[in-house]
Every structure is written in structure tokens, then in C-alpha cells.
């Protein structure tokens, strides 16, 4: 029997990035918060799953799913487009046909113990007014609680997702910026 994602304390060094060309079953995860986005040309869902997240975008018959997780054992291999561990900074771009593109920029930012509390506080204050925010008081260290903050901007042909995962134990922030791009609407060709 598998354990749902998001039930136990996660470590930054264990997190992996996955991109799927399919949806993932919600039963695989312990979903803390959900945001559903509906645009004219696509729908999307953002799930906070502990100190990680899932973003799924449905465009016509195509689906892309971004996943950050520390438990690779429960994940399906079918439909996996790419995966890699989070280390330092990294950019990734991948196209799916002529009309769907995914762009990622990520950074693992390790801070000094003196700098982390103020960065944590500033980001937490900003997060209170935007997006999806989830604090995990049960995992706090020296009075500083880990959190997940996912901000998004839904445009007609793009979904921008900015995620921040704070790990006080290691004075580290995982930052991801994703863009799901949908090609231009095609005019019917009658001739």
C-alpha cells in the first residue's frame, strides 16, 4: 500500500521535478488546497501537496502535469515527458506539437541562517495577499514554519505559475517559475 504524498515532512534534497503528458490521479496525493482555473481555451488545477505541488493544464485533448515530489515510488511511468532532481539553478523548455509549450526556470536558494528568517517573513507577508498559501506549523524549526506558496496568472493563451517552498531546517527556498503556452487560435480553412 502506498503512502499519499504530503503526509510526512519533506526535505529539499529529496525533491524531484516531473513533467507528464497526462493527468495524475488525486488519490496518489494528500491534497491540502486546490485552485481551479477556467479560461476560454484551457482549464487548469493547482494542488498544494505538503511542501510540493501539482499543476495540471488541459487544452483540448492534451494534458500537461507539472509535479514536484519526494516520493518517486508511487508515480506512474506512462506519460512521463521528463524528470530531474532539484540542484542549483536550471531551465527547461519542451514543446508538445505545434500548439503547446512548457517553460520552466527553477532555483534552489540556500541562505545563511541570518538571512533566511527575513526572506521567509517577507515572502510570507506577500503570500497572504495572493495565490495559494499553506503553512505547516507542525514541521516548524526554531519558530519558523515551512510553507508552500503558489501564485499564478491566467492569461488567454498562457498560464504562469510561480511557486515557493520554504524549508527552514536547511534555510532553503525552492523557487519555480513555469509557463504553459498555448498556440494561437487557428482560423478555419474552408478553401
C-alpha positions in Angstrom: 0.0 0.0 0.0 1.4 3.4 -1.0 1.5 6.4 1.2 -0.1 9.6 -0.1 2.1 12.5 -0.9 2.1 15.4 1.5 1.6 13.4 4.8 5.2 13.5 6.1 7.8 16.2 6.4 9.7 16.7 3.2 13.4 17.6 2.6 14.6 19.8 -0.2 17.4 17.4 -1.1 14.8 14.6 -1.8 12.6 16.7 -4.2 12.3 15.8 -7.9 10.7 17.5 -10.8 8.4 15.6 -13.2 6.5 16.7 -16.3 3.8 14.4 -17.6 1.8 14.4 -20.8 -1.2 13.2 -18.8 -3.2 13.9 -15.7 -2.3 12.2 -12.4 -4.9 10.6 -10.1 -5.7 12.7 -7.0 -5.7 9.5 -4.9 -1.9 9.5 -5.1 -1.7 12.6 -3.0 -2.9 14.2 0.2 -4.1 17.5 -1.3 -4.1 20.4 1.1 -5.6 23.0 -1.2 -7.0 23.2 -4.7 -7.4 26.1 -7.1 -9.3 25.5 -10.3 -8.8 27.9 -13.2 -11.1 28.1 -16.2 -10.1 30.1 -19.3 -11.8 30.0 -22.7 -9.1 27.8 -24.3 -7.9 25.7 -21.3 -8.6 24.6 -17.8 -6.1 24.1 -15.0 -5.8 22.9 -11.5 -3.2 23.7 -8.9 -2.8 21.4 -5.9 -0.7 22.1 -2.8 0.6 18.8 -1.6 2.7 19.4 1.5 5.9 21.2 0.6 5.3 20.4 -3.0 2.7 21.0 -5.7 0.9 19.7 -8.8 -0.2 21.8 -11.7 -2.3 20.2 -14.5 -3.4 22.1 -17.6 -6.0 20.6 -20.0 -6.0 22.0 -23.5 -8.4 20.2 -25.9 -7.3 16.6 -25.8 -3.9 17.4 -24.4 -2.9 17.5 -20.8 0.4 18.6 -19.2 1.1 18.0 -15.5 4.0 19.6 -13.5 4.8 17.7 -10.3 7.3 18.4 -7.5 7.6 15.4 -5.2 9.9 13.4 -2.9 8.2 10.0 -3.4 9.1 8.6 -6.8 7.8 5.1 -5.9 4.1 5.9 -6.3 4.4 7.6 -9.6 3.4 6.1 -13.0 6.0 5.9 -15.7 3.4 6.1 -18.5 3.2 9.6 -20.0 6.3 10.9 -18.3 7.9 13.6 -20.5 10.9 14.4 -18.3 12.2 14.3 -14.7 15.3 15.6 -12.8 16.4 16.4 -9.2 16.4 19.9 -8.0 20.0 21.2 -7.7 21.1 24.8 -8.1 19.5 26.6 -11.0 18.0 25.0 -14.1 15.9 25.9 -17.1 13.9 23.5 -19.2 11.8 24.0 -22.3 9.7 21.4 -24.0 7.3 21.5 -26.9 4.3 19.2 -27.5 3.3 19.6 -31.1 2.9 23.0 -32.7 0.5 24.4 -30.2 1.6 23.5 -26.6 4.9 24.5 -25.0 6.2 24.3 -21.4 8.9 26.5 -20.0 10.4 26.1 -16.5 13.0 28.0 -14.6 13.9 26.7 -11.1 16.3 27.6 -8.3 17.3 26.0 -5.0 18.4 29.0 -3.0 20.4 28.2 0.2 20.6 31.1 2.6 22.6 31.9 5.7 20.8 31.4 9.0 20.8 35.2 9.4 19.2 35.9 6.0 16.6 33.2 5.9 14.2 34.5 8.6 13.8 37.9 6.9 13.3 36.4 3.5 10.8 33.9 4.9 8.9 36.7 6.6 8.8 38.9 3.5 7.6 36.2 1.2 5.0 35.0 3.8 3.7 38.6 4.1 3.5 38.9 0.3 1.8 35.4 0.0 -1.1 36.5 2.4 -2.5 38.7 -0.4 -2.1 36.4 -3.5 -2.4 32.9 -4.8 -2.5 29.8 -2.6 -0.6 29.7 0.7 -0.2 26.8 3.1 1.9 26.9 6.3 2.9 23.7 8.1 3.2 24.7 11.7 3.7 21.0 12.8 7.1 21.0 11.0 8.4 24.3 12.3 12.0 24.7 13.4 13.0 27.4 15.9 9.7 29.1 15.5 9.9 29.3 11.7 7.3 27.1 9.8 7.8 25.6 6.4 5.3 26.8 3.8 4.2 26.4 0.2 3.1 29.5 -1.8 1.8 29.2 -5.3 1.0 32.3 -7.2 -0.5 32.2 -10.8 -1.6 34.4 -13.6 -4.1 33.0 -16.1 -3.9 34.6 -19.5 -5.8 33.7 -22.6 -3.0 31.7 -24.1 -0.7 31.2 -21.1 -0.7 30.1 -17.6 2.1 31.5 -15.4 2.8 29.7 -12.1 5.3 30.9 -9.5 5.9 28.5 -6.6 7.9 29.0 -3.5 8.6 26.2 -1.0 10.3 27.2 2.3 12.5 24.7 4.2 13.6 26.3 7.5 15.6 23.2 8.6 18.0 23.8 5.7 17.4 27.6 5.4 16.5 27.0 1.8 13.8 28.2 -0.7 12.8 26.2 -3.7 11.6 28.6 -6.4 9.9 27.5 -9.6 8.5 29.6 -12.5 6.5 27.8 -15.1 4.8 28.9 -18.2 2.3 26.8 -20.1 1.9 28.3 -23.5 -1.0 27.5 -25.9 -0.6 28.2 -29.6 -2.7 30.8 -31.3 -6.3 30.0 -32.1 -6.5 28.6 -35.6 -8.8 30.1 -38.2 -10.9 27.6 -40.0 -9.6 26.9 -43.5 -12.5 26.4 -45.8 -10.7 26.5 -49.1 
